[in-house]
Amino acid sequence: MSRRASPIAIAWTSRHRRPRGLSDARIRRAAELALEHGGRAGEGLSIVFVDDPELAAMHAEWLADPTPTDVISFDLGGGDGGPMGELYVSTERARAVAERRGLDLVREHLLYVVHGALHLCGHDDHEPRERARMRRAERTVLAQLAAPRRK
């Protein structure tokens, strides 16, 4: 008997407005495609959008680095039908990077979801070869989403 995975749950705890065009359906699809690309299709995932101070505090507590970051992934194992992981995405970081680089804000948020989900699938970005593999995977998934790069 196969177990049924938890759905992809999405929450916004930030005081920032959700960017126009960034629906739960698009976020969910980005996560699904990333998990599929990483060999973990059908897994449950929780995605929480937070502000910079909240994510920086988590970064300090769990990774001993108090600097702001874009996304943090937690692998929960997915046992007993629960989610395989949690992603915490900084809405402020996405907005700042998109504005500074002239990128599409929705795509930047989707990139962080894809990036975090790929981490849960075993991708890493600490070494140059790993980083290149991660970037290729991100581009592949974002191309499937037809997410525009520029504003």
N, CA, C and O atoms as a GROMACS GRO file, in nm:
protein
  604
    1MET      N    1   0.085  -0.117   0.000
    1MET     CA    2   0.000   0.000   0.000
    1MET      C    3   0.090   0.123   0.000
    1MET      O    4   0.179   0.134   0.083
    2SER      N    5   0.066   0.215  -0.092
    2SER     CA    6   0.150   0.335  -0.099
    2SER      C    7   0.094   0.444  -0.008
    2SER      O    8  -0.027   0.459   0.006
    3ARG      N    9   0.184   0.518   0.052
    3ARG     CA   10   0.139   0.626   0.139
    3ARG      C   11   0.114   0.750   0.055
    3ARG      O   12   0.182   0.772  -0.046
    4ARG      N   13   0.020   0.830   0.095
    4ARG     CA   14  -0.013   0.952   0.023
    4ARG      C   15   0.067   1.066   0.084
    4ARG      O   16   0.061   1.088   0.206
    5ALA      N   17   0.141   1.139   0.002
    5ALA     CA   18   0.224   1.249   0.051
    5ALA      C   19   0.137   1.367   0.092
    5ALA      O   20   0.026   1.386   0.041
    6SER      N   21   0.188   1.445   0.184
    6SER     CA   22   0.120   1.567   0.224
    6SER      C   23   0.118   1.663   0.107
    6SER      O   24   0.208   1.659   0.023
    7PRO      N   25   0.018   1.748   0.099
    7PRO     CA   26   0.016   1.846  -0.008
    7PRO      C   27   0.123   1.953   0.014
    7PRO      O   28   0.184   1.961   0.120
    8ILE      N   29   0.142   2.033  -0.088
    8ILE     CA   30   0.234   2.146  -0.073
    8ILE      C   31   0.155   2.260  -0.011
    8ILE      O   32   0.064   2.316  -0.072
    9ALA      N   33   0.190   2.294   0.112
    9ALA     CA   34   0.122   2.399   0.186
    9ALA      C   35   0.201   2.528   0.174
    9ALA      O   36   0.324   2.527   0.176
   10ILE      N   37   0.129   2.641   0.161
   10ILE     CA   38   0.193   2.770   0.142
   10ILE      C   39   0.137   2.868   0.245
   10ILE      O   40   0.016   2.876   0.263
   11ALA      N   41   0.225   2.942   0.312
   11ALA     CA   42   0.183   3.042   0.411
   11ALA      C   43   0.263   3.169   0.392
   11ALA      O   44   0.381   3.165   0.356
   12TRP      N   45   0.199   3.282   0.416
   12TRP     CA   46   0.265   3.414   0.410
   12TRP      C   47   0.261   3.473   0.549
   12TRP      O   48   0.154   3.510   0.597
   13THR      N   49   0.376   3.484   0.616
   13THR     CA   50   0.380   3.544   0.748
   13THR      C   51   0.437   3.685   0.744
   13THR      O   52   0.439   3.755   0.844
   14SER      N   53   0.483   3.724   0.628
   14SER     CA   54   0.545   3.856   0.612
   14SER      C   55   0.439   3.965   0.613
   14SER      O   56   0.322   3.942   0.580
   15ARG      N   57   0.481   4.083   0.650
   15ARG     CA   58   0.394   4.200   0.642
   15ARG      C   59   0.394   4.259   0.502
   15ARG      O   60   0.325   4.358   0.476
   16HIS      N   61   0.469   4.200   0.413
   16HIS     CA   62   0.479   4.251   0.277
   16HIS      C   63   0.368   4.194   0.190
   16HIS      O   64   0.321   4.082   0.211
   17ARG      N   65   0.326   4.274   0.093
   17ARG     CA   66   0.223   4.227   0.000
   17ARG      C   67   0.279   4.120  -0.093
   17ARG      O   68   0.396   4.124  -0.132
   18ARG      N   69   0.194   4.028  -0.125
   18ARG     CA   70   0.229   3.925  -0.223
   18ARG      C   71   0.238   3.993  -0.360
   18ARG      O   72   0.149   4.069  -0.397
   19PRO      N   73   0.346   3.967  -0.434
   19PRO     CA   74   0.357   4.028  -0.567
   19PRO      C   75   0.244   3.984  -0.659
   19PRO      O   76   0.203   3.868  -0.658
   20ARG      N   77   0.194   4.076  -0.738
   20ARG     CA   78   0.091   4.044  -0.836
   20ARG      C   79   0.143   3.935  -0.929
   20ARG      O   80   0.255   3.943  -0.978
   21GLY      N   81   0.062   3.834  -0.951
   21GLY     CA   82   0.102   3.725  -1.039
   21GLY      C   83   0.165   3.608  -0.968
   21GLY      O   84   0.194   3.506  -1.031
   22LEU      N   85   0.188   3.619  -0.838
   22LEU     CA   86   0.250   3.510  -0.762
   22LEU      C   87   0.140   3.436  -0.685
   22LEU      O   88   0.122   3.457  -0.565
   23SER      N   89   0.070   3.352  -0.755
   23SER     CA   90  -0.041   3.276  -0.695
   23SER      C   91   0.011   3.152  -0.625
   23SER      O   92   0.122   3.106  -0.650
   24ASP      N   93  -0.072   3.098  -0.537
   24ASP     CA   94  -0.038   2.972  -0.473
   24ASP      C   95  -0.017   2.864  -0.578
   24ASP      O   96   0.069   2.778  -0.563
   25ALA      N   97  -0.096   2.867  -0.684
   25ALA     CA   98  -0.083   2.766  -0.791
   25ALA      C   99   0.055   2.772  -0.856
   25ALA      O  100   0.115   2.668  -0.883
   26ARG      N  101   0.106   2.893  -0.882
   26ARG     CA  102   0.240   2.906  -0.943
   26ARG      C  103   0.349   2.861  -0.847
   26ARG      O  104   0.445   2.795  -0.888
   27ILE      N  105   0.335   2.896  -0.722
   27ILE     CA  106   0.433   2.855  -0.620
   27ILE      C  107   0.433   2.702  -0.609
   27ILE      O  108   0.538   2.639  -0.609
   28ARG      N  109   0.314   2.646  -0.600
   28ARG     CA  110   0.301   2.501  -0.588
   28ARG      C  111   0.361   2.432  -0.711
   28ARG      O  112   0.431   2.332  -0.696
   29ARG      N  113   0.335   2.484  -0.830
   29ARG     CA  114   0.388   2.423  -0.953
   29ARG      C  115   0.540   2.430  -0.955
   29ARG      O  116   0.606   2.334  -0.995
   30ALA      N  117   0.597   2.543  -0.911
   30ALA     CA  118   0.743   2.556  -0.906
   30ALA      C  119   0.803   2.450  -0.815
   30ALA      O  120   0.902   2.386  -0.849
   31ALA      N  121   0.742   2.432  -0.698
   31ALA     CA  122   0.792   2.332  -0.604
   31ALA      C  123   0.776   2.191  -0.661
   31ALA      O  124   0.868   2.110  -0.650
   32GLU      N  125   0.662   2.163  -0.720
   32GLU     CA  126   0.639   2.030  -0.779
   32GLU      C  127   0.741   1.998  -0.887
   32GLU      O  128   0.796   1.888  -0.890
   33LEU      N  129   0.765   2.094  -0.977
   33LEU     CA  130   0.862   2.072  -1.084
   33LEU      C  131   1.003   2.052  -1.031
   33LEU      O  132   1.078   1.968  -1.081
   34ALA      N  133   1.040   2.130  -0.929
   34ALA     CA  134   1.174   2.116  -0.870
   34ALA      C  135   1.188   1.979  -0.803
   34ALA      O  136   1.290   1.912  -0.819
   35LEU      N  137   1.087   1.937  -0.730
   35LEU     CA  138   1.092   1.807  -0.665
   35LEU      C  139   1.096   1.695  -0.769
   35LEU      O  140   1.168   1.596  -0.752
   36GLU      N  141   1.020   1.710  -0.875
   36GLU     CA  142   1.023   1.611  -0.983
   36GLU      C  143   1.162   1.605  -1.047
   36GLU      O  144   1.216   1.497  -1.069
   37HIS      N  145   1.219   1.722  -1.076
   37HIS     CA  146   1.352   1.728  -1.135
   37HIS      C  147   1.455   1.662  -1.043
   37HIS      O  148   1.548   1.596  -1.090
   38GLY      N  149   1.438   1.679  -0.913
   38GLY     CA  150   1.532   1.624  -0.816
   38GLY      C  151   1.502   1.481  -0.775
   38GLY      O  152   1.569   1.427  -0.686
   39GLY      N  153   1.404   1.417  -0.838
   39GLY     CA  154   1.375   1.278  -0.809
   39GLY      C  155   1.288   1.254  -0.687
   39GLY      O  156   1.286   1.144  -0.633
   40ARG      N  157   1.216   1.358  -0.643
   40ARG     CA  158   1.130   1.342  -0.525
   40ARG      C  159   0.988   1.386  -0.555
   40ARG      O  160   0.922   1.449  -0.472
   41ALA      N  161   0.941   1.353  -0.674
   41ALA     CA  162   0.806   1.390  -0.717
   41ALA      C  163   0.702   1.336  -0.618
   41ALA      O  164   0.716   1.226  -0.564
   42GLY      N  165   0.599   1.416  -0.596
   42GLY     CA  166   0.489   1.374  -0.511
   42GLY      C  167   0.511   1.392  -0.362
   42GLY      O  168   0.421   1.364  -0.283
   43GLU      N  169   0.626   1.439  -0.324
   43GLU     CA  170   0.654   1.461  -0.181
   43GLU      C  171   0.579   1.584  -0.130
   43GLU      O  172   0.553   1.677  -0.206
   44GLY      N  173   0.545   1.583  -0.003
   44GLY     CA  174   0.481   1.697   0.060
   44GLY      C  175   0.584   1.801   0.102
   44GLY      O  176   0.698   1.767   0.135
   45LEU      N  177   0.544   1.926   0.101
   45LEU     CA  178   0.636   2.035   0.131
   45LEU      C  179   0.558   2.150   0.192
   45LEU      O  180   0.445   2.177   0.152
   46SER      N  181   0.618   2.217   0.287
   46SER     CA  182   0.560   2.337   0.345
   46SER      C  183   0.648   2.456   0.305
   46SER      O  184   0.770   2.452   0.322
   47ILE      N  185   0.586   2.560   0.251
   47ILE     CA  186   0.660   2.679   0.207
   47ILE      C  187   0.605   2.799   0.283
   47ILE      O  188   0.486   2.828   0.278
   48VAL      N  189   0.694   2.869   0.353
   48VAL     CA  190   0.655   2.984   0.433
   48VAL      C  191   0.733   3.107   0.386
   48VAL      O  192   0.856   3.104   0.380
   49PHE      N  193   0.661   3.214   0.354
   49PHE     CA  194   0.723   3.339   0.311
   49PHE      C  195   0.732   3.431   0.432
   49PHE      O  196   0.632   3.460   0.498
   50VAL      N  197   0.854   3.477   0.462
   50VAL     CA  198   0.882   3.556   0.581
   50VAL      C  199   0.959   3.683   0.542
   50VAL      O  200   0.994   3.701   0.426
   51ASP      N  201   0.984   3.770   0.641
   51ASP     CA  202   1.064   3.889   0.614
   51ASP      C  203   1.211   3.863   0.651
   51ASP      O  204   1.244   3.760   0.711
   52ASP      N  205   1.297   3.956   0.614
   52ASP     CA  206   1.441   3.940   0.638
   52ASP      C  207   1.478   3.914   0.784
   52ASP      O  208   1.554   3.821   0.811
   53PRO      N  209   1.425   3.995   0.880
   53PRO     CA  210   1.465   3.970   1.020
   53PRO      C  211   1.430   3.829   1.068
   53PRO      O  212   1.508   3.767   1.139
   54GLU      N  213   1.314   3.779   1.029
   54GLU     CA  214   1.275   3.645   1.072
   54GLU      C  215   1.367   3.539   1.012
   54GLU      O  216   1.410   3.447   1.082
   55LEU      N  217   1.397   3.552   0.882
   55LEU     CA  218   1.483   3.452   0.819
   55LEU      C  219   1.627   3.463   0.870
   55LEU      O  220   1.696   3.362   0.886
   56ALA      N  221   1.674   3.587   0.895
   56ALA     CA  222   1.810   3.605   0.948
   56ALA      C  223   1.821   3.542   1.087
   56ALA      O  224   1.924   3.483   1.121
   57ALA      N  225   1.715   3.552   1.167
   57ALA     CA  226   1.716   3.490   1.300
   57ALA      C  227   1.723   3.338   1.288
   57ALA      O  228   1.795   3.272   1.363
   58MET      N  229   1.650   3.282   1.193
   58MET     CA  230   1.654   3.138   1.170
   58MET      C  231   1.792   3.097   1.119
   58MET      O  232   1.846   2.993   1.159
   59HIS      N  233   1.848   3.179   1.031
   59HIS     CA  234   1.981   3.152   0.975
   59HIS      C  235   2.084   3.147   1.089
   59HIS      O  236   2.172   3.060   1.091
   60ALA      N  237   2.072   3.242   1.182
   60ALA     CA  238   2.164   3.246   1.297
   60ALA      C  239   2.145   3.124   1.388
   60ALA      O  240   2.242   3.060   1.429
   61GLU      N  241   2.020   3.092   1.417
   61GLU     CA  242   1.991   2.983   1.510
   61GLU      C  243   2.030   2.846   1.454
   61GLU      O  244   2.090   2.765   1.524
   62TRP      N  245   1.996   2.820   1.329
   62TRP     CA  246   2.015   2.686   1.274
   62TRP      C  247   2.144   2.667   1.196
   62TRP      O  248   2.193   2.555   1.183
   63LEU      N  249   2.201   2.776   1.143
   63LEU     CA  250   2.321   2.764   1.062
   63LEU      C  251   2.438   2.849   1.114
   63LEU      O  252   2.540   2.861   1.047
   64ALA      N  253   2.421   2.907   1.232
   64ALA     CA  254   2.524   2.988   1.297
   64ALA      C  255   2.576   3.101   1.209
   64ALA      O  256   2.694   3.135   1.212
   65ASP      N  257   2.486   3.159   1.129
   65ASP     CA  258   2.521   3.270   1.040
   65ASP      C  259   2.408   3.373   1.049
   65ASP      O  260   2.300   3.350   0.996
   66PRO      N  261   2.432   3.488   1.115
   66PRO     CA  262   2.325   3.585   1.137
   66PRO      C  263   2.294   3.676   1.018
   66PRO      O  264   2.211   3.766   1.029
   67THR      N  265   2.359   3.654   0.906
   67THR     CA  266   2.336   3.742   0.790
   67THR      C  267   2.205   3.708   0.720
   67THR      O  268   2.157   3.595   0.727
   68PRO      N  269   2.146   3.808   0.652
   68PRO     CA  270   2.025   3.780   0.574
   68PRO      C  271   2.054   3.679   0.464
   68PRO      O  272   2.166   3.672   0.411
   69THR      N  273   1.954   3.601   0.430
   69THR     CA  274   1.966   3.502   0.324
   69THR      C  275   1.835   3.497   0.247
   69THR      O  276   1.736   3.558   0.289
   70ASP      N  277   1.832   3.425   0.136
   70ASP     CA  278   1.712   3.422   0.053
   70ASP      C  279   1.616   3.308   0.087
   70ASP      O  280   1.495   3.328   0.088
   71VAL      N  281   1.670   3.189   0.115
   71VAL     CA  282   1.585   3.074   0.145
   71VAL      C  283   1.662   2.977   0.234
   71VAL      O  284   1.783   2.959   0.220
   72ILE      N  285   1.589   2.915   0.326
   72ILE     CA  286   1.646   2.809   0.410
   72ILE      C  287   1.555   2.687   0.394
   72ILE      O  288   1.432   2.698   0.396
   73SER      N  289   1.618   2.571   0.378
   73SER     CA  290   1.545   2.445   0.363
   73SER      C  291   1.571   2.356   0.484
   73SER      O  292   1.684   2.348   0.533
   74PHE      N  293   1.466   2.292   0.530
   74PHE     CA  294   1.478   2.194   0.638
   74PHE      C  295   1.421   2.062   0.589
   74PHE      O  296   1.305   2.054   0.549
   75ASP      N  297   1.503   1.958   0.592
   75ASP     CA  298   1.460   1.825   0.553
   75ASP      C  299   1.395   1.760   0.675
   75ASP      O  300   1.461   1.739   0.776
   76LEU      N  301   1.267   1.729   0.664
   76LEU     CA  302   1.193   1.669   0.775
   76LEU      C  303   1.178   1.518   0.761
   76LEU      O  304   1.123   1.453   0.850
   77GLY      N  305   1.225   1.464   0.652
   77GLY     CA  306   1.221   1.321   0.632
   77GLY      C  307   1.092   1.265   0.574
   77GLY      O  308   1.095   1.160   0.510
   78GLY      N  309   0.981   1.333   0.593
   78GLY     CA  310   0.855   1.290   0.533
   78GLY      C  311   0.796   1.163   0.588
   78GLY      O  312   0.709   1.103   0.524
   79GLY      N  313   0.839   1.120   0.703
   79GLY     CA  314   0.783   0.997   0.761
   79GLY      C  315   0.638   1.012   0.801
   79GLY      O  316   0.590   1.122   0.825
   80ASP      N  317   0.567   0.900   0.807
   80ASP     CA  318   0.427   0.895   0.851
   80ASP      C  319   0.336   0.986   0.769
   80ASP      O  320   0.237   1.038   0.822
   81GLY      N  321   0.368   1.007   0.643
   81GLY     CA  322   0.283   1.088   0.556
   81GLY      C  323   0.299   1.238   0.575
   81GLY      O  324   0.228   1.316   0.511
   82GLY      N  325   0.390   1.279   0.661
   82GLY     CA  326   0.413   1.422   0.682
   82GLY      C  327   0.497   1.480   0.571
   82GLY      O  328   0.546   1.407   0.485
   83PRO      N  329   0.513   1.612   0.572
   83PRO     CA  330   0.592   1.675   0.465
   83PRO      C  331   0.738   1.632   0.471
   83PRO      O  332   0.793   1.607   0.579
   84MET      N  333   0.801   1.625   0.354
   84MET     CA  334   0.942   1.588   0.348
   84MET      C  335   1.031   1.704   0.386
   84MET      O  336   1.147   1.684   0.423
   85GLY      N  337   0.978   1.826   0.379
   85GLY     CA  338   1.060   1.940   0.415
   85GLY      C  339   0.983   2.069   0.428
   85GLY      O  340   0.864   2.078   0.397
   86GLU      N  341   1.055   2.170   0.476
   86GLU     CA  342   1.001   2.305   0.489
   86GLU      C  343   1.097   2.401   0.421
   86GLU      O  344   1.219   2.386   0.431
   87LEU      N  345   1.040   2.500   0.353
   87LEU     CA  346   1.118   2.609   0.295
   87LEU      C  347   1.073   2.738   0.360
   87LEU      O  348   0.953   2.760   0.380
   88TYR      N  349   1.168   2.823   0.394
   88TYR     CA  350   1.140   2.957   0.443
   88TYR      C  351   1.203   3.053   0.345
   88TYR      O  352   1.325   3.051   0.325
   89VAL      N  353   1.122   3.138   0.284
   89VAL     CA  354   1.164   3.226   0.176
   89VAL      C  355   1.151   3.371   0.221
   89VAL      O  356   1.048   3.410   0.274
   90SER      N  357   1.256   3.451   0.199
   90SER     CA  358   1.251   3.592   0.235
   90SER      C  359   1.190   3.676   0.123
   90SER      O  360   1.246   3.686   0.014
   91THR      N  361   1.076   3.736   0.152
   91THR     CA  362   1.011   3.824   0.053
   91THR      C  363   1.093   3.952   0.034
   91THR      O  364   1.101   4.005  -0.077
   92GLU      N  365   1.153   4.001   0.142
   92GLU     CA  366   1.234   4.123   0.132
   92GLU      C  367   1.359   4.101   0.047
   92GLU      O  368   1.396   4.187  -0.032
   93ARG      N  369   1.424   3.986   0.065
   93ARG     CA  370   1.544   3.955  -0.013
   93ARG      C  371   1.508   3.946  -0.161
   93ARG      O  372   1.581   3.998  -0.246
   94ALA      N  373   1.395   3.880  -0.192
   94ALA     CA  374   1.352   3.867  -0.332
   94ALA      C  375   1.327   4.005  -0.393
   94ALA      O  376   1.368   4.031  -0.506
   95ARG      N  377   1.261   4.092  -0.319
   95ARG     CA  378   1.231   4.226  -0.369
   95ARG      C  379   1.360   4.306  -0.390
   95ARG      O  380   1.376   4.372  -0.493
   96ALA      N  381   1.451   4.302  -0.294
   96ALA     CA  382   1.576   4.377  -0.304
   96ALA      C  383   1.661   4.330  -0.421
   96ALA      O  384   1.714   4.411  -0.497
   97VAL      N  385   1.676   4.198  -0.437
   97VAL     CA  386   1.757   4.144  -0.546
   97VAL      C  387   1.693   4.175  -0.681
   97VAL      O  388   1.762   4.215  -0.775
   98ALA      N  389   1.562   4.156  -0.690
   98ALA     CA  390   1.494   4.183  -0.817
   98ALA      C  391   1.508   4.330  -0.856
   98ALA      O  392   1.535   4.360  -0.973
   99GLU      N  393   1.492   4.420  -0.762
   99GLU     CA  394   1.505   4.563  -0.792
   99GLU      C  395   1.648   4.598  -0.831
   99GLU      O  396   1.670   4.670  -0.929
  100ARG      N  397   1.745   4.549  -0.756
  100ARG     CA  398   1.886   4.580  -0.782
  100ARG      C  399   1.932   4.527  -0.918
  100ARG      O  400   2.009   4.594  -0.987
  101ARG      N  401   1.885   4.410  -0.957
  101ARG     CA  402   1.931   4.347  -1.081
  101ARG      C  403   1.835   4.367  -1.199
  101ARG      O  404   1.863   4.320  -1.310
  102GLY      N  405   1.723   4.436  -1.176
  102GLY     CA  406   1.626   4.458  -1.283
  102GLY      C  407   1.555   4.329  -1.325
  102GLY      O  408   1.521   4.312  -1.443
  103LEU      N  409   1.532   4.240  -1.229
  103LEU     CA  410   1.470   4.111  -1.257
  103LEU      C  411   1.322   4.113  -1.224
  103LEU      O  412   1.274   4.200  -1.151
  104ASP      N  413   1.250   4.018  -1.280
  104ASP     CA  414   1.108   4.003  -1.252
  104ASP      C  415   1.090   3.954  -1.108
  104ASP      O  416   1.151   3.856  -1.068
  105LEU      N  417   1.006   4.022  -1.030
  105LEU     CA  418   0.988   3.990  -0.888
  105LEU      C  419   0.924   3.853  -0.867
  105LEU      O  420   0.965   3.779  -0.778
  106VAL      N  421   0.825   3.820  -0.946
  106VAL     CA  422   0.761   3.689  -0.934
  106VAL      C  423   0.863   3.579  -0.960
  106VAL      O  424   0.870   3.482  -0.886
  107ARG      N  425   0.943   3.594  -1.066
  107ARG     CA  426   1.044   3.494  -1.099
  107ARG      C  427   1.145   3.479  -0.985
  107ARG      O  428   1.187   3.367  -0.955
  108GLU      N  429   1.183   3.588  -0.922
  108GLU     CA  430   1.280   3.581  -0.813
  108GLU      C  431   1.223   3.498  -0.697
  108GLU      O  432   1.294   3.416  -0.639
  109HIS      N  433   1.097   3.519  -0.664
  109HIS     CA  434   1.034   3.437  -0.560
  109HIS      C  435   1.031   3.290  -0.602
  109HIS      O  436   1.062   3.202  -0.522
  110LEU      N  437   0.994   3.265  -0.728
  110LEU     CA  438   0.988   3.126  -0.776
  110LEU      C  439   1.126   3.063  -0.776
  110LEU      O  440   1.140   2.944  -0.745
  111LEU      N  441   1.230   3.141  -0.809
  111LEU     CA  442   1.366   3.091  -0.805
  111LEU      C  443   1.402   3.043  -0.665
  111LEU      O  444   1.463   2.937  -0.650
  112TYR      N  445   1.365   3.118  -0.563
  112TYR     CA  446   1.397   3.081  -0.426
  112TYR      C  447   1.324   2.952  -0.386
  112TYR      O  448   1.380   2.868  -0.316
  113VAL      N  449   1.199   2.936  -0.431
  113VAL     CA  450   1.124   2.813  -0.404
  113VAL      C  451   1.194   2.695  -0.472
  113VAL      O  452   1.215   2.590  -0.411
  114VAL      N  453   1.229   2.713  -0.599
  114VAL     CA  454   1.297   2.607  -0.674
  114VAL      C  455   1.431   2.574  -0.608
  114VAL      O  456   1.463   2.457  -0.589
  115HIS      N  457   1.508   2.676  -0.574
  115HIS     CA  458   1.639   2.657  -0.511
  115HIS      C  459   1.626   2.577  -0.382
  115HIS      O  460   1.699   2.480  -0.360
  116GLY      N  461   1.534   2.618  -0.296
  116GLY     CA  462   1.514   2.548  -0.170
  116GLY      C  463   1.470   2.404  -0.188
  116GLY      O  464   1.518   2.315  -0.119
  117ALA      N  465   1.379   2.381  -0.282
  117ALA     CA  466   1.332   2.245  -0.308
  117ALA      C  467   1.445   2.158  -0.363
  117ALA      O  468   1.456   2.041  -0.327
  118LEU      N  469   1.528   2.215  -0.448
  118LEU     CA  470   1.641   2.138  -0.502
  118LEU      C  471   1.740   2.102  -0.391
  118LEU      O  472   1.799   1.994  -0.395
  119HIS      N  473   1.758   2.190  -0.293
  119HIS     CA  474   1.843   2.155  -0.178
  119HIS      C  475   1.788   2.030  -0.109
  119HIS      O  476   1.864   1.941  -0.070
  120LEU      N  477   1.656   2.023  -0.094
  120LEU     CA  478   1.595   1.907  -0.030
  120LEU      C  479   1.612   1.779  -0.112
  120LEU      O  480   1.600   1.668  -0.059
  121CYS      N  481   1.639   1.795  -0.240
  121CYS     CA  482   1.660   1.681  -0.329
  121CYS      C  483   1.807   1.641  -0.338
  121CYS      O  484   1.843   1.551  -0.413
  122GLY      N  485   1.892   1.709  -0.260
  122GLY     CA  486   2.033   1.672  -0.256
  122GLY      C  487   2.126   1.764  -0.334
  122GLY      O  488   2.247   1.743  -0.332
  123HIS      N  489   2.073   1.864  -0.401
  123HIS     CA  490   2.159   1.961  -0.470
  123HIS      C  491   2.225   2.050  -0.365
  123HIS      O  492   2.168   2.077  -0.260
  124ASP      N  493   2.345   2.094  -0.396
  124ASP     CA  494   2.416   2.184  -0.307
  124ASP      C  495   2.483   2.293  -0.391
  124ASP      O  496   2.492   2.280  -0.513
  125ASP      N  497   2.527   2.397  -0.326
  125ASP     CA  498   2.589   2.508  -0.400
  125ASP      C  499   2.712   2.564  -0.330
  125ASP      O  500   2.745   2.681  -0.348
  126HIS      N  501   2.778   2.482  -0.252
  126HIS     CA  502   2.897   2.529  -0.180
  126HIS      C  503   3.025   2.520  -0.262
  126HIS      O  504   3.114   2.604  -0.247
  127GLU      N  505   3.036   2.422  -0.347
  127GLU     CA  506   3.154   2.405  -0.431
  127GLU      C  507   3.118   2.443  -0.575
  127GLU      O  508   3.003   2.427  -0.616
  128PRO      N  509   3.215   2.492  -0.653
  128PRO     CA  510   3.187   2.538  -0.790
  128PRO      C  511   3.114   2.435  -0.877
  128PRO      O  512   3.018   2.470  -0.947
  129ARG      N  513   3.156   2.311  -0.874
  129ARG     CA  514   3.091   2.209  -0.958
  129ARG      C  515   2.946   2.186  -0.912
  129ARG      O  516   2.856   2.173  -0.995
  130GLU      N  517   2.925   2.180  -0.782
  130GLU     CA  518   2.790   2.163  -0.727
  130GLU      C  519   2.702   2.283  -0.762
  130GLU      O  520   2.585   2.269  -0.798
  131ARG      N  521   2.761   2.403  -0.749
  131ARG     CA  522   2.688   2.526  -0.779
  131ARG      C  523   2.644   2.528  -0.926
  131ARG      O  524   2.532   2.567  -0.956
  132ALA      N  525   2.732   2.486  -1.015
  132ALA     CA  526   2.699   2.483  -1.158
  132ALA      C  527   2.584   2.385  -1.184
  132ALA      O  528   2.494   2.414  -1.263
  133ARG      N  529   2.589   2.270  -1.118
  133ARG     CA  530   2.480   2.171  -1.132
  133ARG      C  531   2.349   2.228  -1.080
  133ARG      O  532   2.244   2.208  -1.142
  134MET      N  533   2.353   2.297  -0.967
  134MET     CA  534   2.234   2.358  -0.910
  134MET      C  535   2.177   2.463  -1.004
  134MET      O  536   2.056   2.467  -1.028
  135ARG      N  537   2.264   2.549  -1.059
  135ARG     CA  538   2.218   2.656  -1.150
  135ARG      C  539   2.153   2.597  -1.276
  135ARG      O  540   2.052   2.650  -1.323
  136ARG      N  541   2.210   2.488  -1.330
  136ARG     CA  542   2.150   2.422  -1.447
  136ARG      C  543   2.011   2.370  -1.413
  136ARG      O  544   1.917   2.385  -1.491
  137ALA      N  545   1.999   2.308  -1.296
  137ALA     CA  546   1.869   2.255  -1.253
  137ALA      C  547   1.768   2.369  -1.236
  137ALA      O  548   1.653   2.356  -1.277
  138GLU      N  549   1.811   2.479  -1.175
  138GLU     CA  550   1.721   2.594  -1.157
  138GLU      C  551   1.673   2.646  -1.292
  138GLU      O  552   1.554   2.671  -1.311
  139ARG      N  553   1.766   2.662  -1.387
  139ARG     CA  554   1.728   2.712  -1.520
  139ARG      C  555   1.630   2.618  -1.589
  139ARG      O  556   1.534   2.662  -1.653
  140THR      N  557   1.653   2.489  -1.575
  140THR     CA  558   1.564   2.390  -1.637
  140THR      C  559   1.423   2.402  -1.582
  140THR      O  560   1.326   2.406  -1.657
  141VAL      N  561   1.412   2.407  -1.450
  141VAL     CA  562   1.280   2.415  -1.387
  141VAL      C  563   1.212   2.548  -1.419
  141VAL      O  564   1.094   2.550  -1.452
  142LEU      N  565   1.285   2.658  -1.410
  142LEU     CA  566   1.226   2.789  -1.439
  142LEU      C  567   1.182   2.799  -1.584
  142LEU      O  568   1.082   2.866  -1.614
  143ALA      N  569   1.253   2.734  -1.675
  143ALA     CA  570   1.212   2.734  -1.817
  143ALA      C  571   1.079   2.661  -1.832
  143ALA      O  572   0.995   2.701  -1.912
  144GLN      N  573   1.059   2.554  -1.756
  144GLN     CA  574   0.932   2.481  -1.760
  144GLN      C  575   0.817   2.567  -1.709
  144GLN      O  576   0.702   2.549  -1.749
  145LEU      N  577   0.848   2.660  -1.621
  145LEU     CA  578   0.746   2.749  -1.565
  145LEU      C  579   0.719   2.868  -1.656
  145LEU      O  580   0.622   2.942  -1.637
  146ALA      N  581   0.804   2.887  -1.756
  146ALA     CA  582   0.797   3.003  -1.845
  146ALA      C  583   0.798   3.132  -1.764
  146ALA      O  584   0.720   3.223  -1.790
  147ALA      N  585   0.887   3.138  -1.666
  147ALA     CA  586   0.901   3.256  -1.581
  147ALA      C  587   0.996   3.356  -1.646
  147ALA      O  588   1.113   3.323  -1.667
  148PRO      N  589   0.949   3.477  -1.678
  148PRO     CA  590   1.038   3.575  -1.743
  148PRO      C  591   1.152   3.617  -1.651
  148PRO      O  592   1.135   3.629  -1.530
  149ARG      N  593   1.269   3.639  -1.710
  149ARG     CA  594   1.384   3.677  -1.630
  149ARG      C  595   1.382   3.825  -1.594
  149ARG      O  596   1.403   3.861  -1.478
  150ARG      N  597   1.356   3.908  -1.689
  150ARG     CA  598   1.358   4.053  -1.667
  150ARG      C  599   1.217   4.107  -1.647
  150ARG      O  600   1.118   4.043  -1.681
  151LYS      N  601   1.213   4.227  -1.588
  151LYS     CA  602   1.085   4.296  -1.567
  151LYS      C  603   1.014   4.318  -1.698
  151LYS      O  604   0.904   4.374  -1.700
   0.00000   0.00000   0.00000
